[in-house]
C-alpha cells in the first residue's frame, strides 16, 4: 500500500509540473505605486496564476518616475510586454503610435454597462476602446465646517447645489478674514508644475464654457483663448492677487494639520489625512459652478494590450480577472481610489450610497470631463501647466493662454493633424 501511495503522489506531482510547464507566459508591466497598491497587485497575480492552468502572468514592476520613458524605449525596440499599465493621459499617444490594440471584441455588453462612463471615456480613442482601468480618481473641495459656519458661508448639499463663481469668491474673502485662517484656499501648488495643474484646474475652463482644445476634430486650441477662458483664468489669478490662495505653500499640511487654510482643492487621495485630522468637521463639496455647471477631473492608471503581444487572449484573461468586482475592491481598498464598476461601488465602504466619498463616484457618472482624447495631449498639458504657473505668478492671462495655444497648434501642425487613417 505504501508503494502505491508513493506512486500516486509521484504521478500527481508530475501532473502538476506538466500543467505548469504547459502554461503560457503573459508578460505584464506595472508602475511602482505605493506599497499597499504594489502588494495588492502582487496578490492578484498570485491568485490568477493559482486559479487557472492556461496562463502564467509574469509581472515586472518599473519605477513610476521613468515609466513612460521606458515604455517609449521598449516600443521603439519592439520589446513591450503583453499587458501594460499606464497613466490615462498617455493612452491616446500610445494608441496613435500603434503600441496598443483595441479591446472592444473582448468587452462584453454586460461588463461595459457596469463600468463607469469615465473609465470608458478615458479608454476610447478614435471610436475604439483601448484600455480599461480598475479604478478612477475624484476631484473636489474639502472644507472645514467650523470655518464655514464661523464665516457664515452656505454649505452646498450636492452637485446641483454647487457654489456659483460669485458665491465662491465671497466665501474665499470671508474665510480669509477669519483670524485662524492665513489663506482660504489650498490649491496644492506644493505638487509642483505638471499634470496636477491640468487635472486640477482645467475643470475651471470647462465649467466656464471653454476648454483646452476644440474637441471637434482636435485640430485647434481656439477654446483656450476664448473670452470665457480668459475670464475664468483671470478669476483664478485674482485668488492669488487677493491673498485667498498661495502659489508657494510651505508644504502639504496647511488644510488638515496646521488648519491655516479653510478649503482644499484636491482629490480623493487626501481623504484619510483630512478626516483623521478634522473628523466630523470635514465636509466634501463639488467644485464651484463657473457658468455651465460644476465639472471635475477624472482619469488614472489603466491597462491596455500591446500590438506586439503574441497571446492577447491571455492578456485579456488577466485583465478580465482584474476587472472582477472583488478584485477591483481588493485594489481600491489598498489605494483608496474610486472603484471602476458600479457593482463594486455599491459594495464600497467609501464610495457606496451614503458613504463618505459618494460624491466622487457620483461625479464620475455625471459631470467628469476626460482629458483631451488626442495624441497631442502631452504637449497640451505641458503648455497649459506652464501657463497656469505663470498666471498664478501674476503674468498677463491672455498672453499666457495665447502662447499655450500657439504651442499646441504647432505640435498638431508638426504631426500633420495626427491622422488616424
C-alpha positions, 0 to 999 in steps of 0.5 A, a space after each residue: 500500500 505504501 508503494 502505491 501511495 508513493 506512486 500516486 503522489 509521484 504521478 500527481 506531482 508530475 501532473 502538476 509540473 506538466 500543467 505548469 510547464 504547459 502554461 503560457 507566459 503573459 508578460 505584464 508591466 506595472 508602475 511602482 505605486 505605493 506599497 499597499 497598491 504594489 502588494 495588492 497587485 502582487 496578490 492578484 497575480 498570485 491568485 490568477 496564476 493559482 486559479 487557472 492552468 492556461 496562463 502564467 502572468 509574469 509581472 515586472 514592476 518599473 519605477 513610476 518616475 521613468 515609466 513612460 520613458 521606458 515604455 517609449 524605449 521598449 516600443 521603439 525596440 519592439 520589446 513591450 510586454 503583453 499587458 501594460 499599465 499606464 497613466 490615462 493621459 498617455 493612452 491616446 499617444 500610445 494608441 496613435 503610435 500603434 503600441 496598443 490594440 483595441 479591446 472592444 471584441 473582448 468587452 462584453 455588453 454586460 461588463 461595459 454597462 457596469 463600468 463607469 462612463 469615465 473609465 470608458 471615456 478615458 479608454 476610447 480613442 478614435 471610436 475604439 476602446 483601448 484600455 480599461 482601468 480598475 479604478 478612477 480618481 475624484 476631484 473636489 473641495 474639502 472644507 472645514 465646517 467650523 470655518 464655514 459656519 464661523 464665516 457664515 458661508 452656505 454649505 452646498 448639499 450636492 452637485 446641483 447645489 454647487 457654489 456659483 463663481 460669485 458665491 465662491 469668491 465671497 466665501 474665499 474673502 470671508 474665510 480669509 478674514 477669519 483670524 485662524 485662517 492665513 489663506 482660504 484656499 489650498 490649491 496644492 501648488 506644493 505638487 509642483 508644475 505638471 499634470 496636477 495643474 491640468 487635472 486640477 484646474 482645467 475643470 475651471 475652463 470647462 465649467 466656464 464654457 471653454 476648454 483646452 482644445 476644440 474637441 471637434 476634430 482636435 485640430 485647434 486650441 481656439 477654446 483656450 483663448 476664448 473670452 470665457 477662458 480668459 475670464 475664468 483664468 483671470 478669476 483664478 489669478 485674482 485668488 492669488 492677487 487677493 491673498 485667498 490662495 498661495 502659489 508657494 505653500 510651505 508644504 502639504 499640511 496647511 488644510 488638515 494639520 496646521 488648519 491655516 487654510 479653510 478649503 482644499 482643492 484636491 482629490 480623493 487621495 487626501 481623504 484619510 489625512 483630512 478626516 483623521 485630522 478634522 473628523 466630523 468637521 470635514 465636509 466634501 463639496 463639488 467644485 464651484 459652478 463657473 457658468 455651465 455647471 460644476 465639472 471635475 477631473 477624472 482619469 488614472 492608471 489603466 491597462 491596455 494590450 500591446 500590438 506586439 503581444 503574441 497571446 492577447 487572449 491571455 492578456 485579456 484573461 488577466 485583465 478580465 480577472 482584474 476587472 472582477 468586482 472583488 478584485 477591483 475592491 481588493 485594489 481600491 481598498 489598498 489605494 483608496 481610489 474610486 472603484 471602476 464598476 458600479 457593482 463594486 461601488 455599491 459594495 464600497 465602504 467609501 464610495 457606496 450610497 451614503 458613504 463618505 466619498 459618494 460624491 466622487 463616484 457620483 461625479 464620475 457618472 455625471 459631470 467628469 470631463 476626460 482629458 483631451 482624447 488626442 495624441 497631442 495631449 502631452 504637449 497640451 498639458 505641458 503648455 497649459 501647466 506652464 501657463 497656469 504657473 505663470 498666471 498664478 505668478 501674476 503674468 498677463 492671462 491672455 498672453 499666457 493662454 495665447 502662447 499655450 495655444 500657439 504651442 499646441 497648434 504647432 505640435 498638431 501642425 508638426 504631426 500633420 493633424 495626427 491622422 488616424 487613417 
